[in-house]
Amino acid sequence: GNLLADGQQYLLENRIDLALEHLQLAGVLEPDNEGIREALSRAQVRQKVLTLMDESEQLARRGQQLDQAREKLVEARALDSEYPEAQAALEDIENRIRERDFRQQMSTGFSALANGEYDEATRAFEMAAQIKPEDPAVDGALQQVESAKLNNERQAALSRASLLESGEKWDEAHAIYRDLLAQDSSLSAARLGEIRTGARLELNNRIHEVLENPLSLQSDSAWRSANQILAEARAINNPGERLLGQIDQLQQVLKNARTPVMVKLESDNMTEVEIYRVGKIGTFSEQAVNLNPGNYVIVGRRSGYKDVRIELAIDGSNSEI
């Protein structure tokens, strides 16, 4: 145990010959001791580690050879990952490399900014932010780029969104406002535009859903909801042609939904006919019934025969079927 402890202490002090002497002797006495084998392995490469560290230091002093200096320390750490001095030296070099790269990117960014190359400046500053995300200088630099380029871009985007609104293309206009807010949440014009187009987009989608599913108006709740949508649409000031057309379509769909359609049924006068949710009609050869638009199931039953089931969808587009 003393040989191992002494060997480790000598290794800590970089007295490599003494460390090897004690650890090799300890290994002879305790050949199965894993701790001795690990310490001896580290002692055997310590001189190489120290040489690599010295070479790294010489390279680092030249300033421009930090990457080569780092390679030496990576190699040293690979030989002995437990040696704290090598790890500390590597961390120091990596910090210096990070600082160097950061300064280079910031310099590139400001040069591009001075030349009006805004995209190039942004890329450089964003790369600097990846290197040192905690550095406040990056935010300031990016704000300078934004203030230099975004005014024109934002005005152009706002004008484009306004034209889309005039054309009642609410989804496209809404997307532009959202993009602008993603860039700068303080843009009041974009915020108001997002709210305005968001409301119109929602109304448009609700109208579209009703028009695409007129049979859903068979339920009272859907009918009331559709009438509320119609009231909201009518309340819009200065509606465009698209909305006026949707209002007309919605009014017609709502009218059709509560306008009975004459359905002419034919049977063999021996089959009991029932319309689910309407009632039993009985036997007949011809029968006309008035049904509101919706989905219906007609069932015919006759003793000794398999029931006949017919599904009928009435959309109200015809006055009789």
C-alpha positions as CSV (number, residue, x, y, z in Angstrom):
1,G,0.0,0.0,0.0
2,N,2.9,2.4,0.8
3,L,4.5,1.7,-2.5
4,L,1.3,2.6,-4.3
5,A,0.8,5.8,-2.3
6,D,4.4,6.9,-2.7
7,G,4.3,6.1,-6.4
8,Q,1.1,8.2,-6.8
9,Q,2.6,11.1,-4.9
10,Y,5.7,11.0,-7.0
11,L,3.5,10.9,-10.1
12,L,1.6,13.9,-8.8
13,E,4.9,15.8,-8.5
14,N,6.0,14.6,-11.9
15,R,9.0,12.8,-10.4
16,I,8.5,10.2,-13.1
17,D,11.5,7.9,-12.4
18,L,10.7,7.5,-8.7
19,A,7.0,7.0,-9.6
20,L,7.9,4.2,-12.1
21,E,10.3,2.6,-9.6
22,H,7.7,2.4,-6.8
23,L,4.8,1.5,-9.0
24,Q,6.7,-1.2,-10.8
25,L,7.7,-2.7,-7.5
26,A,4.2,-2.5,-6.2
27,G,3.0,-4.3,-9.3
28,V,5.4,-7.1,-8.6
29,L,4.1,-7.5,-5.1
30,E,0.4,-7.1,-6.1
31,P,0.1,-8.1,-9.7
32,D,-3.7,-8.2,-9.6
33,N,-4.2,-4.7,-8.1
34,E,-6.1,-2.6,-10.7
35,G,-5.2,0.6,-9.0
36,I,-1.5,-0.1,-9.3
37,R,-1.9,-1.0,-13.0
38,E,-3.7,2.2,-13.7
39,A,-1.2,4.4,-11.9
40,L,1.7,2.6,-13.6
41,S,0.1,3.1,-17.0
42,R,-0.2,6.8,-16.3
43,A,3.4,7.0,-15.1
44,Q,4.6,5.3,-18.3
45,V,3.1,8.0,-20.5
46,R,3.7,11.0,-18.2
47,Q,6.9,12.1,-19.9
48,K,5.2,12.0,-23.3
49,V,2.3,14.0,-21.8
50,L,4.6,16.6,-20.5
51,T,6.5,16.9,-23.8
52,L,3.2,17.4,-25.6
53,M,2.2,20.1,-23.1
54,D,5.5,21.9,-23.5
55,E,5.2,21.8,-27.3
56,S,1.6,23.1,-27.0
57,E,2.8,26.0,-24.9
58,Q,5.5,26.9,-27.4
59,L,2.9,26.9,-30.2
60,A,0.5,29.0,-28.2
61,R,3.1,31.6,-27.5
62,R,3.2,32.3,-31.2
63,G,-0.4,33.4,-31.1
64,Q,-1.5,32.2,-34.5
65,Q,-0.9,28.5,-33.8
66,L,-3.6,27.9,-31.2
67,D,-5.3,25.1,-33.2
68,Q,-2.0,23.2,-33.4
69,A,-1.4,23.8,-29.7
70,R,-4.9,22.4,-29.0
71,E,-4.1,19.3,-31.1
72,K,-1.1,18.6,-28.9
73,L,-3.2,18.9,-25.7
74,V,-5.9,16.6,-27.1
75,E,-3.2,14.0,-27.8
76,A,-1.9,14.5,-24.2
77,R,-5.4,14.1,-22.7
78,A,-5.9,10.9,-24.8
79,L,-2.8,9.5,-23.2
80,D,-3.8,10.4,-19.6
81,S,-7.4,11.7,-19.2
82,E,-6.8,11.9,-15.4
83,Y,-4.0,14.4,-15.5
84,P,-5.6,17.7,-14.3
85,E,-2.9,19.9,-15.6
86,A,-3.4,18.7,-19.2
87,Q,-7.1,19.1,-18.9
88,A,-6.7,22.6,-17.5
89,A,-4.3,23.6,-20.3
90,L,-6.7,22.2,-22.9
91,E,-9.6,24.2,-21.4
92,D,-7.4,27.3,-21.5
93,I,-6.5,26.9,-25.1
94,E,-10.1,26.2,-26.1
95,N,-11.1,29.4,-24.4
96,R,-8.4,31.3,-26.3
97,I,-9.5,29.7,-29.6
98,R,-13.1,30.6,-28.8
99,E,-12.1,34.2,-28.0
100,R,-10.1,34.4,-31.2
101,D,-12.9,33.0,-33.4
102,F,-15.4,35.3,-31.7
103,R,-13.3,38.4,-32.4
104,Q,-12.8,37.3,-36.0
105,Q,-16.5,36.8,-36.6
106,M,-17.4,40.1,-35.0
107,S,-14.8,41.9,-37.1
108,T,-16.2,40.3,-40.2
109,G,-19.7,41.3,-39.2
110,F,-18.9,44.9,-38.7
111,S,-17.0,45.1,-42.0
112,A,-20.0,43.7,-43.8
113,L,-22.3,46.0,-42.0
114,A,-20.2,49.0,-43.0
115,N,-20.5,47.9,-46.6
116,G,-24.2,47.4,-46.5
117,E,-23.9,43.6,-46.7
118,Y,-26.6,43.0,-44.2
119,D,-27.1,39.2,-44.7
120,E,-23.4,38.6,-44.5
121,A,-23.2,40.7,-41.4
122,T,-26.0,38.8,-39.8
123,R,-24.4,35.5,-40.6
124,A,-21.1,36.6,-39.0
125,F,-22.8,37.9,-35.9
126,E,-24.9,34.8,-35.5
127,M,-21.8,32.6,-35.8
128,A,-20.2,34.8,-33.1
129,A,-23.3,34.1,-31.0
130,Q,-22.8,30.4,-31.4
131,I,-19.3,30.7,-30.2
132,K,-20.1,32.9,-27.2
133,P,-23.9,32.9,-26.7
134,E,-23.6,34.8,-23.4
135,D,-21.7,37.8,-24.8
136,P,-24.0,40.9,-24.9
137,A,-22.0,42.4,-27.7
138,V,-23.6,40.1,-30.2
139,D,-27.1,41.3,-29.4
140,G,-26.0,44.9,-29.9
141,A,-24.4,44.1,-33.2
142,L,-27.5,42.2,-34.5
143,Q,-29.7,45.1,-33.4
144,Q,-27.5,47.5,-35.5
145,V,-28.0,45.2,-38.5
146,E,-31.7,45.0,-38.0
147,S,-32.1,48.7,-37.6
148,A,-30.1,49.2,-40.8
149,K,-32.0,46.8,-43.0
150,L,-35.3,45.9,-41.5
151,N,-37.0,49.3,-41.8
152,N,-37.2,49.0,-45.6
153,E,-37.9,45.2,-45.4
154,R,-40.7,45.7,-42.8
155,Q,-42.3,48.5,-44.7
156,A,-42.3,46.4,-47.9
157,A,-43.8,43.5,-46.0
158,L,-46.5,45.7,-44.4
159,S,-47.4,47.0,-47.8
160,R,-47.5,43.5,-49.2
161,A,-49.8,42.3,-46.4
162,S,-52.1,45.3,-46.8
163,L,-52.5,44.4,-50.5
164,L,-53.3,40.8,-49.5
165,E,-55.9,42.1,-47.1
166,S,-57.5,44.1,-49.9
167,G,-57.7,40.9,-51.8
168,E,-59.2,39.1,-48.8
169,K,-56.3,36.7,-48.8
170,W,-56.3,36.5,-45.0
171,D,-54.1,33.5,-44.5
172,E,-51.2,35.0,-46.6
173,A,-51.5,38.4,-44.9
174,H,-51.7,36.8,-41.5
175,A,-48.6,34.8,-42.2
176,I,-46.7,38.0,-43.1
177,Y,-47.7,39.7,-39.9
178,R,-46.7,36.7,-37.8
179,D,-43.3,36.6,-39.5
180,L,-42.8,40.3,-38.8
181,L,-43.7,39.7,-35.1
182,A,-41.3,36.8,-34.9
183,Q,-38.6,39.3,-35.9
184,D,-39.7,42.0,-33.6
185,S,-42.6,41.6,-31.2
186,S,-42.8,45.4,-30.6
187,L,-44.0,46.2,-34.1
188,S,-47.4,47.7,-33.4
189,A,-48.5,47.7,-37.0
190,A,-47.8,44.0,-37.4
191,R,-49.5,43.3,-34.0
192,L,-52.7,45.0,-35.1
193,G,-52.5,43.4,-38.5
194,E,-52.1,39.9,-36.9
195,I,-55.1,40.5,-34.7
196,R,-57.2,41.9,-37.6
197,T,-56.3,39.2,-40.1
198,G,-56.5,36.5,-37.5
199,A,-60.1,37.4,-36.8
200,R,-61.0,37.5,-40.5
201,L,-59.1,34.2,-41.1
202,E,-61.0,32.5,-38.3
203,L,-64.3,33.8,-39.6
204,N,-63.4,32.7,-43.2
205,N,-62.5,29.2,-41.9
206,R,-65.7,28.9,-40.0
207,I,-67.8,30.0,-43.0
208,H,-65.8,27.6,-45.2
209,E,-66.5,24.7,-42.8
210,V,-70.2,25.3,-42.9
211,L,-70.3,25.6,-46.7
212,E,-68.3,22.4,-47.0
213,N,-70.5,20.5,-44.6
214,P,-74.1,21.7,-45.2
215,L,-75.6,18.4,-43.9
216,S,-74.2,19.2,-40.5
217,L,-76.8,21.9,-40.2
218,Q,-79.3,19.1,-39.5
219,S,-78.5,19.5,-35.8
220,D,-80.0,22.4,-33.9
221,S,-76.6,23.4,-32.3
222,A,-74.9,23.5,-35.7
223,W,-77.8,25.5,-37.1
224,R,-77.6,28.1,-34.3
225,S,-73.8,28.3,-34.7
226,A,-74.1,28.9,-38.4
227,N,-76.6,31.7,-37.9
228,Q,-74.2,33.3,-35.4
229,I,-71.4,33.1,-38.0
230,L,-73.7,34.7,-40.6
231,A,-74.5,37.5,-38.1
232,E,-70.8,38.1,-37.5
233,A,-70.1,38.2,-41.3
234,R,-72.9,40.7,-41.9
235,A,-71.5,42.9,-39.1
236,I,-68.1,43.3,-40.9
237,N,-67.6,46.9,-42.1
238,N,-66.6,47.3,-45.7
239,P,-66.8,43.6,-46.6
240,G,-65.0,42.6,-49.8
241,E,-66.5,40.8,-52.7
242,R,-65.3,37.4,-51.4
243,L,-67.1,37.9,-48.1
244,L,-70.2,39.2,-49.7
245,G,-70.3,36.0,-51.9
246,Q,-69.7,33.9,-48.8
247,I,-72.6,35.6,-47.0
248,D,-74.9,34.9,-50.0
249,Q,-73.8,31.3,-50.0
250,L,-74.2,30.9,-46.2
251,Q,-77.7,32.4,-46.4
252,Q,-78.7,30.0,-49.1
253,V,-77.2,27.0,-47.2
254,L,-79.1,28.0,-44.0
255,K,-82.3,28.5,-46.0
256,N,-81.9,25.1,-47.7
257,A,-81.1,23.4,-44.3
258,R,-84.6,24.3,-43.1
259,T,-86.5,24.0,-46.4
260,P,-88.1,20.5,-46.6
261,V,-87.3,18.5,-49.8
262,M,-90.0,16.3,-51.2
263,V,-88.7,12.7,-51.4
264,K,-90.7,10.3,-53.5
265,L,-90.4,6.7,-52.3
266,E,-91.5,3.6,-54.2
267,S,-92.1,0.2,-52.6
268,D,-93.9,-3.1,-53.2
269,N,-96.9,-2.3,-50.9
270,M,-95.9,-5.2,-48.7
271,T,-92.7,-4.0,-47.0
272,E,-92.9,-2.0,-43.8
273,V,-90.8,1.2,-44.3
274,E,-89.3,3.3,-41.6
275,I,-87.1,6.4,-41.8
276,Y,-84.9,6.5,-38.7
277,R,-85.4,9.6,-36.6
278,V,-88.5,10.4,-38.6
279,G,-90.8,7.5,-38.0
280,K,-92.6,4.6,-39.6
281,I,-94.3,5.1,-42.9
282,G,-95.9,1.7,-43.3
283,T,-96.5,-0.1,-46.6
284,F,-97.1,1.6,-49.8
285,S,-96.4,1.5,-53.5
286,E,-95.6,5.2,-53.8
287,Q,-95.2,7.7,-51.0
288,A,-93.9,11.3,-50.8
289,V,-92.4,12.6,-47.6
290,N,-91.0,16.0,-46.8
291,L,-87.5,15.9,-45.2
292,N,-85.2,18.6,-44.1
293,P,-81.7,18.3,-45.6
294,G,-79.5,15.9,-43.7
295,N,-78.5,12.2,-43.6
296,Y,-81.2,9.6,-43.3
297,V,-81.4,5.8,-43.1
298,I,-84.5,4.2,-44.7
299,V,-85.2,0.6,-43.6
300,G,-87.6,-1.8,-45.2
301,R,-88.8,-4.9,-43.3
302,R,-90.9,-7.8,-44.7
303,S,-91.5,-11.1,-43.0
304,G,-89.3,-13.8,-44.4
305,Y,-87.0,-11.4,-46.1
306,K,-83.8,-9.8,-45.2
307,D,-84.2,-6.1,-44.1
308,V,-83.3,-3.6,-46.8
309,R,-81.3,-0.5,-45.6
310,I,-80.8,2.6,-47.7
311,E,-78.7,5.6,-46.7
312,L,-79.9,8.9,-48.1
313,A,-78.2,12.2,-48.1
314,I,-80.2,15.3,-48.9
315,D,-78.2,18.5,-49.3
316,G,-81.2,20.8,-50.2
317,S,-79.9,21.7,-53.6
318,N,-83.1,20.2,-55.2
319,S,-86.7,20.9,-54.2
320,E,-87.6,17.2,-54.7
321,I,-85.9,13.9,-55.1
